[in-house]
Amino acid sequence: MTVLPDDGLSLAAEFPDATHEQWQRLVEGVLRKSGKDVSGEAAEDALSTKLEDGLITRPLYTTPDTPADTGFPGFAPFVRGGTPAGGSASGWDVRQRHLGTDPARVNEAVLADLENGVTSLWLSLGRGGLPVEALAKALDGVYLDLAPLALDAGAEFAAAGRALLALYAERGVAPEDARAVLGADPLGHEARTGRPAGTDADADADSGLEAAVALAREAAAHWPGVRALSVDALPYHEAGGSAAEELGLSLATGVAYLRALTGAGLGIEAALGQLEFRYAATADQFLTIAKLRAARLLWARVAEACGAPAAGAQRQHAVTSPVMMTRRDPWVNMLRTTVACMAAGVGGADAVTVLPFDHELGLPDAFSRRIARNTSSILLEESHLARVIDPAGGSYYVERLTSELAEAAWEFFQTVERAGGLPAALRSGLVAERLAATWAERSAKLAKRREPVTGVSEFPLLTEQLPEREAAPAAPSGGLPRVRRDEAYEALRARSDRHLEATGARPRIFLAALGTAAAHTARATFAANLFQAGGIQPVHDPVSVDAATAAAAYAASGADGTAVLCSSDALYEEQAEAVAAALRSAGATTVFLAGRPGTAAGAVDEYVFAGCDAVAVLSNVLDRMGVAQ
């Protein structure tokens, strides 16, 4: 057996260090082969990806890209975690959400969750949720000294919070054993509804904040494990906001609450201890990891400015993004939420809520709740994600992304502060306009399938049978909009569904494939995928046509006046004009070509290609087919 020397074996000792410039020259050579004659920084730019907020993901990160010092877990600036252990010894708090209005059914679901891996509960109360007076019944049989609670009661937060504190006292829970977030979030409620929150629906903004402060003072004085206020960034995420906007608005909310709490006589450390922050976790795992790390960095900066740097550890509750959830092919949501949950855990969230895969269809059933809670269980117990503190720490890319995201968020936070703070920014329209602009840009990417949505804009399944669910209570409305990635395509699919109900068939398009399978398969697959995203059934029968057979094949297809040619550029030049003429003779009023615009010019009416506005194309096709709006 070979024994290594005491100083080990340096595997790279015989190789010279590579420089950034050498790597760039290699990139230049590869790009030249693909027809791009660029050099230096331009070569690197050609391989970079633009993100929202002006951020750019570059192809290579090295040591100089990392910040000077990210600290240690449990110490300011808390980038690497809010506690020295990076979280609890057993990992993150598995927090399940309950939206039902029937206390008996909620109680049954709550007990099933707690018996099978859930470690805390998130209850919706008040309008659209459980009646506040039914809280005790919904929590019957729950050991309140063992199961932490988070409340979401909208305008009724004061009544709900006091009801829970009274229930603790009634059941003999010692103040030091109670663990809860009472969910007072008057500014979040205003963002959702356009109305200030308070002790009643007509309360003005100040009374809402005063009620939250009163609840916080009671919690701070008598319930050391209870936090009164939630800083919920989900309203901004659900309105189409970017990661930096979500962070910036959460900072503005938190600062507004700190001002109110300290203005009412609470010390800064006690005030900081009354807040829990809620963020969205998406299937973009690196952005989610960086967002949670950046959130802690930013809040530590606020705490330092307030004179309490040691108390700046941000308590975080991550929720898998509602915006990314789809109504079609909902089972794919399980994959999205798994990635999002993983990212939230790696990013250091203290509590994680995985939304059930059928979240957009209505109230979840027992199976979907089980899958949701087991997502965390698998990541914790089988993948052991919680065994490593800040596993993404030290990654050149993640550290740089964390830093850049924090800078962009701080800049937006300052914009809000210059506008008079979050209350003024909400009422002036600044927040709504900024988020709408961001969503408009993202919607364009979704429409062009630059941001694909599996099962919706890519690889849709027209024959799927969606699970039926009881309708969920109506969400608060009247303020910022609630957007979804699938909304434009869902509107198209809904038109197709109504057409199916009315006529017994979906709208159809004929795929006129030219030549051999090798020549047409790629573009035929592309076209079929595209049109199915709008609920349009592609008919690809026979496998291949030519000028002599196209008319008869089109007539037999049952297509609604539309056909699309699919083949190679060479065959388009040879056959497109004759085949298009044959299709028109059989009744086709619109002939598309799958390929670059300008190919077979004059022979076809329109083109479909990678990067085209799929939503506009599909909407126009449905209009031409006579499919009702």
Stockholm file with secondary structure:
# STOCKHOLM 1.0

chainA/1-629         MTVLPDDGLSLAAEFPDATHEQWQRLVEGVLRKSGKDVSGEAAEDALSTKLEDGLITRPLYTTPDTPADTGFPGFAPFVRGGTPAGGSASGWDVRQRHLGTDPARVNEAVLADLENGVTSLWLSLGRGGLPVEALAKALDGVYLDLAPLALDAGAEFAAAGRALLALYAERGVAPEDARAVLGADPLGHEARTGRPAGTDADADADSGLEAAVALAREAAAHWPGVRALSVDALPYHEAGGSAAEELGLSLATGVAYLRALTGAGLGIEAALGQLEFRYAATADQFLTIAKLRAARLLWARVAEACGAPAAGAQRQHAVTSPVMMTRRDPWVNMLRTTVACMAAGVGGADAVTVLPFDHELGLPDAFSRRIARNTSSILLEESHLARVIDPAGGSYYVERLTSELAEAAWEFFQTVERAGGLPAALRSGLVAERLAATWAERSAKLAKRREPVTGVSEFPLLTEQLPEREAAPAAPSGGLPRVRRDEAYEALRARSDRHLEATGARPRIFLAALGTAAAHTARATFAANLFQAGGIQPVHDPVSVDAATAAAAYAASGADGTAVLCSSDALYEEQAEAVAAALRSAGATTVFLAGRPGTAAGAVDEYVFAGCDAVAVLSNVLDRMGVAQ
#=GR chainA/1-629 SS CCCCCTTCCCTTTTSCCCCHHHHHHHHHHHHHHTTCCCCTHHHHHHTCEECGGGCEECSCCCGGGSCSCCCCTTSTTCTTCSSTTSSBTTBSEEEEEECCSCHHHHHHHHHHHHTTTCCEEEEEBSTTSBCGGGHHHHTTTCCTTTSCEEEECGGGHHHHHHHHHHHHHHTTCCGGGCCEEEEECHHHHHHHHSSCCSSSTTCCHHHHHHHHHHHHHHHHHHCTTEEEEEEECHHHHHTTCCHHHHHHHHHHHHHHHHHHHHHTTCCHHHHHTTEEEEEEECSCHHHHHHHHHHHHHHHHHHHHHTTCGGGCCCCEEEEECSTTCCSSSTTHHHHHHHHHHHHHHHHTCSEEECCCTTTTTSSCCHHHHHHHHHHHHIIIIISCGGGSSSTTTTCHHHHHHHHHHHHHHHHHHHHHHHTTSHHHHHHHTHHHHHHHHHHHHHHHHHHTTSSCCBTTTBSCCTTCCCCCCCCCCCCCCSSSCCCCTTHHHHHHHHHHHHHHHHHSSCCEEEEEEBSCHHHHHHHHHHHHHHHHTTTCEEECCSSCBCTTTHHHHHHHHTCCSEEEEESCHHHHHHHHHHHHHHHHHTTCSEEEEESSTTTTTTTCSEEECTTSCHHHHHHHHHHHTTCCC
#=GC SS_cons         CCCCCTTCCCTTTTSCCCCHHHHHHHHHHHHHHTTCCCCTHHHHHHTCEECGGGCEECSCCCGGGSCSCCCCTTSTTCTTCSSTTSSBTTBSEEEEEECCSCHHHHHHHHHHHHTTTCCEEEEEBSTTSBCGGGHHHHTTTCCTTTSCEEEECGGGHHHHHHHHHHHHHHTTCCGGGCCEEEEECHHHHHHHHSSCCSSSTTCCHHHHHHHHHHHHHHHHHHCTTEEEEEEECHHHHHTTCCHHHHHHHHHHHHHHHHHHHHHTTCCHHHHHTTEEEEEEECSCHHHHHHHHHHHHHHHHHHHHHTTCGGGCCCCEEEEECSTTCCSSSTTHHHHHHHHHHHHHHHHTCSEEECCCTTTTTSSCCHHHHHHHHHHHHIIIIISCGGGSSSTTTTCHHHHHHHHHHHHHHHHHHHHHHHTTSHHHHHHHTHHHHHHHHHHHHHHHHHHTTSSCCBTTTBSCCTTCCCCCCCCCCCCCCSSSCCCCTTHHHHHHHHHHHHHHHHHSSCCEEEEEEBSCHHHHHHHHHHHHHHHHTTTCEEECCSSCBCTTTHHHHHHHHTCCSEEEEESCHHHHHHHHHHHHHHHHHTTCSEEEEESSTTTTTTTCSEEECTTSCHHHHHHHHHHHTTCCC
//
